[in-house]
Amino acid sequence: MTTQSGTTVGFVGLGIMGSPMAAHLVAAGHRVAGYDLNTEAVTRLANAGGRAATSVADAVAGAEVVITMLPADPHVEQVVLGEGGVLDTATPGTLLIDMSTVRPETSQRVASAAAERGLRALDAPVSGGEAGARQATLSIMVGGDEADFARAKPLFDALGKTIVHVGPSGAGQVVKAANQLVVGGIYALVSEAIVLLEASGVDAKAGLDVLAGGLAANRILDLKRESMVARRFQPGFRIDLHHKDMGIVLAAARQAEVALPVGGVVAQLVQAARSMGYGSLDHSALLKVVERFSGHDTHDEHDMPE
């Protein structure tokens, strides 16, 4: 597999993240056949220079590498392990890269099943959201064999900026769970800071500007403080998906037999957001939950996604 001649890639899952990722691979000179249940997404890839596949099997046929970018564990299990799926179709020697966010044990099960068929597998979940996917600046945390990671590195280079092999199969998913734990916790604390500032009569924008330049600085303050103060919650990453990810965090903690007390609170805040009807909003909408806890419900039409 060489970057000069490009790689033949089957890409399954052309959603908010997968669509720009597949297009980046095409732009980098790889031959990409894409499939999604959303035919408009498949057409967009074809317009970008990829090939429109008509099924999972069609996308996988003849591919040196198969990439899946799917919403949750059941979708990965169906597409990869199900009848007519990736493992049924791919030829021995094919490298499967699952870039979905799923439970570590799902990635381990996929890797084991792939090995039985003579295939190799990596779990390579990403962080950076829709903006990172569109700008090809994703952080990619990769579990699996180091030689397979080296083989996949030219593809990862077209998709992200921080690309790290973090351990054996499933390790990428553990790191992604830790990522979602930290992101959720920071959103909750930034939300509390906004509520405290505003309730105290302090300009929240000015206050967060100060925080962003001190020890409290973080990427969420950098990217989201203005939209949060303005109550703009158009989704880059939906509460519904973060809820799924917090379930992975808690399951991973249970498997590792560790206590994550703050993580448990964050998971409940995300659950509260879903229960309040905010599942389709960006995860920064945790602000709305914290506001309601303090008796300040600022629900407004402009909070909702367009």
N, C-alpha and C positions, 0 to 999 in steps of 0.2 A: 504494500500500500504506500503510495508516494503522493506527495502534494503536487508534484509536477504534472502527473497524469490525472490526478483527482481520484476520488474514491466513489464507488457506487454505493449509495446510501438509501435504505428504505426508512422512511420517517412516518411513524404512526402517531397521530395526535397533533392536529394543527389548530390548536386553540389560541388563547391570548398569548401564551408563551411560545408554543410550538411553531406557530405560523411565522413569526419573524426569525426564529432560530433556523428553521428550514431554509428560509430565503437567504440568510447569511451564508449557509453552507453552499448554496447555489452560487452566490456571488464570489465565494472563495475558490470556485472551480470544481466543485464536486458534483457528481451526477446524482440528483435526488429525486426519488419517486415518493410522493406523499399521499397519505390516505387519512381521511377523517369522515365521520358521519355527516358533517356539515359540508355539503358539496361546494358551497361558496368559498370555503377555505381552500379546498383542493384546487378550485379554479384560480384563486389568487396565486397559489404556488406555481401553477402552470404558466400564468402570465409573467411570473418572475423568472422563468426559465427552467423550472422543474418539470417533472412528469406527473400527470394526474393518474394516480392508481385507483382502481375500481373496488379494491378490497384489501384487507390486510395481506392476504396471500400474494396479491399482485404487487404490492409495495415491497414485499420481502423477496420475491423471486429475483434471483441473480444478484442480490445485494451482498457486498462484502461486509457491510456494517448495517445493523438495524438499530434505529433509535426510537424509543417510545417516550412520549411526553403526555401522560394521561392524568385524570383528576384524582384517582384514589385506588386503593388496593383492589377492589373488585374489578375495575377496568383493566388493571395490569394483569390480574389473574386470567381474565377472559381473553385478552388480546395475546398474551404470551403463552399461557398454559392451556387455553381452550382448544377445542377441535377447530382445525383450519387456521390456528393462530401461528405465531412466530415460530415456535419450536416444531410445529408440524410441517412447516414450509421451508425453513432455512436449511441450507446445506451445511454439512459438517465443516468446521473452521470459521463459520460466520461469527462475528463479534456482536453481541447484543448489549446495547447501552441503554439502560432504563434511567431516564432523567426525571421521572415522576417522583413525587414525595410520598413514600409509603412506609409501612412498618419495617424495621430491620429484618424481622423474620421472613417477610414476604420477599425481600431481596435475596436472602439466603436460600429460600426455597426455589426461587427462579434460577439462581446460580447452580444449585444442585441439579435441577431438572435439565438445565442447559448442558451441563457437563455430561450427563447420561446420553445426550444426543450428539456429543462431539462438538458442542458449541462452547464459546467462552462468554462470560457475562460480567458486566460492571454495573454497579449502582452509582449514579452520578447526579444526585439532586442538585438544584441550583438555588441561589439567593440573588435577589436584585429586582424581582418583580417585573412587571410589564416594561418599565423603562429600561431596566437592565437587559431584557431580551431584545428590545428594539435597538438599543445602542451597542449591543454586543459587549457589554461590560459585566456580565454575570460572574458571580463567584460560584465555582463548581467544585464540590467535595466528592471525591471518588473512592469507592470501595471496590476491592477486587485484586486480581493479580497485577503485580507491578509491570510485567511485560505487556499485559493487555492495556494497561494505562498508557504506556509509552506508545503503543500502536494507535491508540485513540487520540493522543495529544494533538496532532494536527487538526483534528475536527474540533476539539475543545478550544483551540486557539482562535477559531473563527467565531466562537460564541461568547467568550468571556475573557476576563483579565486576571482573575485570581483563580488558579487551577491547581489543586493540591490532591495528591494521592494520600488518603488518610488512614488506610488500613485494609484489612480483608473484606470479603463480601459482607454487606450490611453496615460497615463502618461509615460509609457516606451518609446513610440514612440517620445514624446516630448523631453525626455532626449537624445534619440539617435539623434534627429535632432540637438540638441545643441552640441552633440559630433562631428557630421559631420561639423558643422559650425566652431568649434574650430580647428579641424584637417585640414580642407581646408585652413583656415586662416594662420595656422602655416606653412603649405607647401608653401603657397605664400610668406611668409616673409623669410623663409629659402632660397627659390629660389632667392629672391631679394638680400639676403646677399651674396650668391654665386656669382651672377653677379657683385655685387659691389666689392667684394674682387678680383675676377679675372681681372676685368677691371682696377683695381688700381695696378695690378702687385703683389698682395699678394697671397701667396699659400693658396688656399681655404681650403684644408684639415687642415692645421695648424690653420687657423683662426677659423674654425668650432670646432676644438678640444678645443680651448679656450672658445668659446661660450658655449659648452656643459658642461663646468665645472663651469660656473657662473650663474648669475640670469636668463640668457636666456636659461638655460638647459630645455630640454623637451624630450619626448619619441621619437619624430620624429628625432631630432638630434642624439639621442642614436642609433636608429635602421637604419636610412636611410642616414646619412650624407655621408658615404663612397660611397654608390651606386649612390647617386645623383651627387657627384663630378666626379665619373667615368662614368656618363651618362648611367647607367644600369637601365632600366625602365621595366624589366620583371614584369608582374602584380602580385601583391599580392591582390590589390583592384583596379579595373579598373576605369579609368576616366569616362567611360560610367555610371558606377554605382554611382560614386560620383555626377555626373550630375543629376541623378535621385534623389539622396538624397538632393541636394541643392534645387531642386524643392519642396521637402517636407518642408525644412527649410523656404522658402519664403511663402509657403501656410500656415504654422503654424503661422508665424509672422503676416500674414494678418488676420487670424482667431482671434489671440490674440490682434490685433490692436496695434502692436508695430512696431517701425522702427528699421531695422537692416542695417544701411548704409554700414558697412564693409562687412556684409554678402552678400549684393547685389553685391559688387565688386567681392567678391570671386566667387559667382555664375557666373558672367560674365567671369571670368578667366577660370573657368571650361568649360563653354560653348565655349569659344575661343579654348580651347584645343581640344574639339570635332570637331569644325569647321575646325581646322588645320589638322585633320586626326589622332589625338592621342587617340581616344576613347578606343582603346584596350590596351593602355599602363597603367602602374601603375600611381596612382594619384600624385606621386612625379614628374611626367612629366610636372607638372605646370612650372617647371624650363624651359622647352623648350618654353613655351609661354612668360615668362618674358624675356628670351634671345632674342626672335624675336622682342619684343617691343623695345629693345635696339639695334636692327640691328645685333645681333649675332646669326645666325642660325647654330647650331652645329649638325643639323640632320645627323645621321649616321646610318648605318645598325645595329650596336650593340645597338641602342636605341630601336629596335623593339623586341616584345616578341618572344621567341623561339617557 
